[in-house]
Amino acid sequence: MLPKLKSLAVFAKVAETGSFSAAANVLGISAPVVSQHISQLEKTLDTALVYRSTRSLTLTEAGQRLSMHANNMLDAAETGLEELQNVMESPCGKLSIAVPSFLASPKFTAILTAFLDKYPDIDLEISYSIDRHNLNESGYDLAIQAGDLSDSNFMVRKLTEGYGCLFASPELIEKHGAIKVPQDMLDLDYPFICEIGWSDMVLHKTDGSGEIFRGQVKNSRFWCDNGEAKKQMALLGRGLTWLPEMYVEQELSAGKLVRVLPDWTSELISVYAVWPRNAGSRSLTRLFLTFMSEVFMAKAKSSDKAA
């Protein structure tokens, strides 16, 4: 198909200029190459397209019909290229992104808002899910995922990293008793709000000692795969739950949730952007990636200065 399209483009230029040599000059190729394309096209179609003479070149009836379609093809291609060029100079269109549910947080939402403000002609379609989407099948342009992505078949860029922390409602703490060390959660029979498939509790001491606490969650009646659902259940006093701290900042400030065992966290969790390998450097996907990287780099520099 591609060789035929190239020969059609050459033929369209021959029909427009009226000679092989003129078409060759416009296309930046030699006249014999032009002649070869026309001959190959005629052989493929099994019909003559041009009448050649030493002084002139005219189109056959078949050549006249084909030249109309060839010109339409070139016009459509040029229109598409011009439209894409305009999009890249003034980005517009829709960008589809899949993100974990815990990113439905005020801080991340503010980042999305800033992107929309900077690029008013771009629409965002965000799916909040923990699923690791197959981007080739799901149709998303980009996914943000947490955890180990060493086996990813896609392009991957690390955006940031953080920890999961334990939270509960003040009412739950009052009901079951104060938690001073990790073992208290098990001894006091605290209920847990768990991620589906998760039952092993591993806590890391933040004082640099390398101390680790391991325990088996036994008292859990609610399992889910959504950060917002876990937060709402925690607000209702139904159990302890793991969440990123940025996801519950407002609830912490309002006193609706409290941090349990502030000297302990999950292991360090990296957050990555994942996208198909064929996303060009001038695509909306790469534009969003650049924006996100700049945001997180600015936050990192700000943290370094504060430290």
C-alpha positions in Angstrom: 0.0 0.0 0.0 2.7 2.5 1.0 4.7 2.2 -2.3 1.4 2.8 -4.2 0.7 5.9 -2.2 4.1 7.3 -2.9 3.7 6.6 -6.6 0.3 8.3 -6.5 1.8 11.3 -5.0 4.5 11.4 -7.7 1.8 10.9 -10.4 -0.3 13.8 -8.9 2.7 16.1 -9.2 3.3 15.0 -12.8 -0.3 15.7 -13.7 0.0 19.1 -12.0 3.3 20.2 -13.6 2.8 18.6 -17.0 6.2 16.9 -17.2 8.5 14.4 -15.5 11.4 16.9 -15.2 9.2 19.6 -13.6 7.7 17.1 -11.2 11.2 15.8 -10.4 12.4 19.4 -9.6 9.4 20.0 -7.3 9.8 16.7 -5.5 13.6 16.8 -5.2 14.2 13.5 -7.1 15.5 12.6 -10.5 13.4 12.4 -13.7 14.2 8.7 -14.1 12.8 8.0 -10.6 9.6 9.9 -11.5 9.3 7.8 -14.7 9.9 4.6 -12.7 7.0 5.5 -10.3 4.7 6.2 -13.2 5.6 3.0 -15.0 5.1 0.9 -11.8 1.7 2.5 -11.2 0.7 1.8 -14.8 1.9 -1.8 -14.4 -0.1 -2.2 -11.1 -3.3 -0.8 -12.7 -2.7 -2.5 -16.0 -3.5 0.6 -17.9 -1.8 3.6 -19.4 -2.0 6.9 -17.4 0.1 9.2 -19.6 1.0 9.7 -23.3 4.7 10.4 -23.6 6.4 12.2 -26.4 9.7 14.1 -26.8 8.0 17.4 -26.4 4.9 16.9 -24.3 3.0 14.8 -21.9 -0.7 14.3 -21.8 -3.0 12.3 -19.5 -5.0 9.4 -20.8 -8.7 9.3 -19.8 -7.8 6.9 -17.0 -5.0 9.2 -16.0 -7.4 12.2 -15.8 -9.7 10.3 -13.5 -6.9 9.0 -11.3 -5.3 12.5 -11.1 -8.5 13.8 -9.5 -8.4 11.2 -6.8 -4.6 11.6 -6.3 -5.0 15.3 -5.8 -7.8 14.7 -3.3 -5.5 12.3 -1.4 -2.7 14.9 -1.3 -5.1 17.7 -0.3 -6.4 15.5 2.6 -2.8 14.6 3.7 -1.7 18.3 3.6 -4.8 19.4 5.5 -4.1 16.7 8.2 -0.5 17.8 8.5 -1.4 21.5 8.8 -4.1 20.7 11.4 -1.7 18.6 13.4 0.9 21.4 13.2 -1.6 23.9 14.4 -2.5 21.6 17.3 1.1 21.3 18.4 1.6 25.1 18.2 -1.6 25.7 20.1 -2.4 22.4 21.9 -6.0 21.2 21.7 -8.0 18.0 21.9 -8.8 15.4 24.5 -6.4 13.6 26.7 -7.5 10.4 28.5 -5.7 9.5 31.7 -6.2 6.6 34.2 -5.0 7.3 37.8 -5.3 5.5 41.2 -8.3 6.5 43.2 -6.2 8.1 45.9 -5.2 10.8 43.5 -8.7 12.3 43.8 -7.1 14.5 46.4 -7.0 18.3 46.6 -3.3 18.6 45.7 -3.5 16.4 42.6 -6.8 18.0 41.6 -5.1 21.4 41.8 -2.4 20.2 39.4 -5.1 19.1 36.9 -6.7 22.5 37.3 -3.4 24.3 36.6 -2.9 22.2 33.5 -6.4 23.1 32.2 -5.8 26.8 32.9 -2.5 26.7 31.0 -4.0 24.9 28.1 -7.6 26.0 27.7 -8.2 24.1 24.5 -7.4 20.7 26.0 -10.1 18.6 27.6 -9.1 16.0 30.3 -10.9 12.7 30.7 -9.8 11.1 34.0 -10.6 7.6 35.2 -9.9 7.1 38.9 -9.1 3.4 39.3 -6.4 1.2 40.8 -6.4 -1.1 37.8 -3.2 -1.4 35.9 -4.7 -0.7 32.5 -3.4 -2.2 29.3 -3.0 1.1 27.5 -3.1 -0.7 24.1 -6.5 -2.1 24.8 -8.1 0.5 27.1 -7.7 3.5 24.9 -6.1 5.7 27.6 -3.3 8.0 26.5 -1.5 7.8 29.9 -1.8 6.0 33.2 -0.4 7.0 36.6 0.5 3.9 38.7 2.1 3.2 42.0 4.4 0.3 43.0 6.8 -1.9 41.1 6.7 -1.4 37.3 9.9 -3.2 36.5 8.0 -5.5 34.1 6.2 -2.8 32.2 6.2 -3.0 28.4 5.4 0.7 28.1 7.4 3.9 28.6 7.8 4.7 32.3 8.8 7.9 34.1 9.0 8.2 37.9 7.0 11.2 39.1 7.3 11.2 42.8 7.3 8.9 45.9 5.7 8.7 49.3 4.3 6.5 52.0 1.1 5.1 53.1 0.0 6.0 56.6 -2.6 4.7 59.1 -5.7 6.7 59.9 -8.8 6.4 62.0 -11.6 8.5 63.4 -11.3 9.9 66.9 -14.4 8.0 67.9 -12.8 4.7 66.9 -9.7 5.5 69.0 -11.9 6.4 72.0 -13.9 3.2 71.6 -11.0 0.8 71.4 -8.2 2.6 73.3 -5.0 4.5 72.5 -2.5 2.9 70.1 1.1 3.5 71.3 2.9 0.7 69.6 1.9 -1.4 66.5 1.1 -4.5 68.5 -1.7 -2.5 70.3 -3.8 -2.6 67.1 -3.9 -6.3 67.3 -4.2 -6.6 71.1 -7.1 -4.1 71.2 -8.8 -6.0 68.3 -9.0 -2.9 66.1 -11.1 -3.4 62.9 -9.4 -2.7 59.6 -10.6 -1.4 56.3 -8.5 -3.3 53.9 -7.4 -3.3 50.2 -8.8 -6.3 48.4 -6.2 -9.1 48.5 -4.2 -7.4 51.4 -4.0 -8.9 54.8 -0.3 -8.7 55.8 0.6 -5.6 57.8 4.1 -4.3 57.4 5.2 -1.1 59.2 8.5 0.7 59.0 9.9 2.9 61.8 10.7 6.4 60.5 13.6 7.1 62.8 16.1 5.4 60.5 16.6 2.4 62.8 15.3 0.0 60.2 12.9 -1.5 62.6 10.0 -3.3 61.0 6.7 -4.6 62.5 4.8 -7.4 60.8 1.4 -8.5 61.7 -1.6 -10.4 60.2 -4.9 -8.5 60.0 -7.7 -10.7 61.4 -10.5 -8.2 62.2 -11.7 -6.8 58.9 -15.3 -6.8 57.6 -14.8 -4.4 54.7 -12.5 -4.9 51.8 -12.4 -2.6 48.7 -10.2 -1.3 45.9 -11.0 2.4 46.1 -9.3 5.0 48.2 -12.4 7.2 48.6 -14.5 4.2 49.9 -11.8 3.4 52.4 -11.7 7.1 53.6 -15.5 7.3 53.9 -15.6 4.1 56.0 -12.8 5.4 58.2 -14.7 8.6 58.7 -17.7 6.6 59.9 -15.5 4.9 62.4 -15.5 1.5 60.8 -11.8 0.8 61.1 -8.2 1.7 60.6 -7.0 2.1 57.0 -3.9 2.8 54.9 -4.0 6.0 52.8 -1.5 8.6 51.4 -1.4 11.6 53.8 -2.1 14.1 51.0 -5.5 12.3 50.4 -6.8 13.1 53.9 -5.3 16.5 54.6 -8.7 18.2 54.9 -10.1 15.5 57.2 -6.9 15.8 59.4 -7.2 19.6 59.6 -10.9 19.3 60.5 -10.1 16.7 63.2 -12.4 14.1 61.5 -9.4 11.7 61.1 -6.2 11.3 63.1 -2.9 9.8 62.2 -2.3 6.6 64.0 1.3 5.7 64.9 2.9 8.8 63.3 6.4 7.3 63.7 5.5 4.3 61.4 4.7 4.2 57.7 4.4 1.7 54.9 7.5 1.1 52.7 8.4 3.8 50.3 6.1 3.7 47.3 7.0 5.2 43.9 4.5 6.8 41.6 5.1 6.5 37.9 3.6 7.8 34.6 3.1 5.0 32.0 2.4 5.6 28.4 2.6 3.8 25.0 5.9 3.8 23.2 4.5 5.4 20.1 3.4 8.6 21.8 5.3 11.2 19.9 7.4 14.0 21.5 4.8 16.6 20.4 1.7 14.6 21.5 -0.7 15.8 24.3 0.6 12.8 26.3 4.2 14.1 26.3 2.9 17.7 27.0 1.1 16.5 30.1 4.2 14.5 31.2 6.4 17.6 30.9 3.9 19.6 32.9 3.7 17.0 35.6 7.5 16.6 35.8 8.0 20.3 36.2 5.4 20.4 39.0 7.0 17.6 41.0 10.5 19.0 40.3 9.4 22.4 41.7 7.9 20.7 44.8 11.1 18.8 45.3 13.2 22.0 45.2 10.8 23.7 47.5 11.1 20.8 50.0 14.9 20.9 49.8 15.0 24.7 50.5 12.6 24.2 53.5 14.8 21.5 54.9 
